């Protein structure tokens, strides 16, 4: 039985409120900056209340031709590029990890566990470590400045393979035997049994992997030189590097606000499945 300790509850709530304030203040300042004109954001003191140019800045940032003085694409196009990249990475990682975990758990072939541990060891090799050979392979295959080049090198996932393997190992053997007696082949068992049983885990991983793909900065920066393939995250940094000009903070902050909305939308829409997929231990 959990004891009711008013002091502990008060301290817990104070810590939570402090954490919310620390997170909320930068977001509020970004929202305020996105609602003022560029000249007001250069004046002291910095405004702390919303201005009256939010809609104008929204239209200028989203439907403009790019920030003046910077080599960036229109924001709507960068959002589309980031969305395609994030969805490709999330869906690709989940599909490949499901199939690889299915093969490792339910098929018996030579060096099966060796293959699994080779996949698992790649956790120690992040993109930054293998970026030079990966770039060379992508360049030799002619995938620079393409959606394939943005997403395919980041699709393989040892973490997702490991998690799905653990999920599949909790499936009772009686279920496998029952499916075999009913005449279900391996792929029928995979599609009709394992996929529905893994629904919450797939949802949780989708949220994590979508945000992972959306937040990629270094890889798109290296392989894209065409403005039409720029992503929103890498372009926000480039907006600050205005040659011999003062940064247009109102447009930059509006762009940052627009770049934050898709991940927030995915988390809000899938929050129930996301939490359930993280805490669910039994099928």
N, C-alpha and C positions, 0 to 999 in steps of 0.2 A: 504494500500500500504506500502511495506517495504522500509524504507529509506536507501539510499546508504551512509553508513558512513565508509570512508576509514580507519580511525583509529580503529574502532571496528572490521572491517574485518582483519586488520593486527594483532590485538591482538588475534583474534580467530585462525588465521592460525599459529601464534607462539605457542599458547597453544597446538594445534593439532600436530605440529611438535615436540614439547617437549615430548608429550605423546608417539608419535611413537618412538622417540629416546630412551626413558626410557624402552619401551617394547622390542625394537630391540637389544639393547646392550647385555642383557643376552643371547639372541638367537644367536647373532653373536659369542660371546665368547664360547658358547657350540659348534657351528659349527667349530670354530678354534681348540678347544681342540680335537674334533673328527677327525681332519685331521693331528695331530701330533702323534709321538710315546710317550709312557709313560714316558720315561726319560726326554724328552724335557719339558713336562708339570710340572716337579718337579723343573725345573731351574728358576732362577730369572734373568731378568724380564719375566713375562708371555707373550707368543707370542700373537700378535694382528692380524697377517696375517695368511692366510690359509697355511697349510703344504702340504706335498706330500704323506701322508699315509691315505688319506680318504678312498680309496677303500679297502685297506688292513684291516683297522679298521672296515669297514662295514662288510666284510666277516667274520672277527674274531668274531665280536659281534653277527651277525645274525645267522651264521651257526656253531658257536663254541658249545662246550659242557657246557657252563656256565663259568662265570668268575672264574678264579683260586683263591682258598682260600675262596670262598663263597659258601653257600648252596643254589644255585639258579639253575633253569632249563635253557635250551638253550633259547635265546632271541626269536627265532621264535615261540617256543612253548608258551612262556609267552604272546606274541602278539596274538596268536590264542585264548588262554584262555581269555584274556581281550576282544577280539572281540566277542566271544561267550557270555560272561557275559553282555557286553554293549548292544548287539543286543537283547538278551533275555529280559533284563530290559526294553529297549525302546519299543519293540514290545508288551511285556506283559502289561506294564503300559497303553499304548494307547488302546489296545484291551479291557482291563477290564474297563478303564475309559469311553470309548465310550458306552459300554453296560450299565454301571451303570448310566451314565448321561441320556441315552435313556430311561431307566426304570423310573427314577425320573421325567423326563419332561412329558412323554407321557402315563404313566400308573397311574391309581388311585388305591392305595391300602392303608390299614391302616398304620398309622405312617410313611407315605412317607417322609414328611419333617423332622421328627425325625431321620430317617435313613440318610438323606442328612446331617443334622447337626452333626450327630455322625461321619460321614466320614470326614466332614470339620474340626472337633475338632482335628482329628489325625494330623493336621498340626503342632500342638504344641508338638508332640511326635516324634522327629527325631530318627534315628537309634541309636545314641549314648545313648539316654535315655532308650530305651527298649532293649538294646543289650543283657543283661543277660538272660531275659526270652526268647528272640528270639533264642539265642544260645542253650538254653536248649531244646526248641521245635525242632530245627533242629537236634540236637544230638539224641534226642529220636526217631526221624523219620529216623535216619540212613543216613542223607544227608550231613554229613561232608565229605570234600574232594571230592565234586561232583559239576558239573555245576548247578544242581538243587539247591543245598545249597547256591551257590554263587548268584543266581538270584532270585529265588522264594520269599524269605523274603523281597526283595526290590521292588517287582512288584507293589503292591498297591500304588495308588497315589491320594491323596485328591486334589492336585492342578490341575492335568489333568481332574479329574472329574468335578471340579468347572468350569474350562474353557470350557469344552465341553457342560456343562449345559447352560452356558451363550450363546454359539453359537446356540444350539438347540432352545433356547427361542426366538431367532431372526427370526426363520423360520415362515413365514406367516401361519396362520391357514387355509387360503384358499387352500394352497398346501396340507395340511393334508387331508382336505375334498375331494379335487380332487383325491388324491391317493385312498382314501376309496371308492369313487364312482366308480373308475376304477377297483376295486376289489383287490387292493394291500393289503396284510396282513401286520402285524407289521414288520416282518423281511424283507419283500420285500421293504417296505417303508424305513426301516433303511439302507438296502444295496444299493438301487437304487437312493435314494434321499439324505439322511442325510450324508452318507459317501462321495459322490462327492462334496456336499456343504461344507464339512469340510476338504477338501483336503489340503488347505494351512495351516490350523490350525494344522492338523496332521503332516505336514512337519516341521513346526516350533517346535512343541513339540518333534518330533523325534530327531531333532538336539540337543535340550536342554537335553533330557533324555539320549541320547547316550553319550554325554559328561559327564553327571552325573554318568552313569554306568561305563564309562571308567576310571574316576578319583577316583573311590572307593578305599580306602586304609585300613581303620580300619576293615571293615567286612571281606574282604578276608584274612587279616592278622590273624584274630581270628579263622576262621573256616577251614583254610587249613594248613595241616602239611605235605602233600604230595607235593614234588617239581613239579610233573607233573601238578598240579592245581594252581601253583603260577601265579599271574597276573603281568603285567609289572610295574605298579605303586608301588606295595608293594616291588618288587624285586630291584628297583633302590635304595631304602633306604638300603636294605640288602647288596647291593654291596659296600656301604661305610663302612660296619662293617667287614673289613678284619682283621682276627686275626693275630697280629704280622706281618703285611705286610703293605706296602704303597699302597693306593688305585690306581688302574690303571685308571687314569682319562680319558685317551683317549677312552677306552672301555666303561666306565661308561657314558661319554658324548655322545658317539655314540648310546648307548642304550636309553638314554634320548631323543635323536633326533628321533630315530625310534619310541619311544613311543608317540611322539608328532604328528607324521604324520597322523595317522588315524583320530583323531578328526579334524585336519586341512582340510583333504580331504573331510570329511562329510560337514563341514561348507562351503567350496568353491563350492562343487557340488550343494548344496541345498540352496545357499545364497538367490537366488531370491524368492523361495517359503518361505524361512525362514522370510525374511523381509516382504513379502506380508502377511504372516500369522499373524505377530505381529501388523501390522498397519491397516489391513482390518477390517472395522467395520460393513459393510453392506453386505448382501448376494444378 
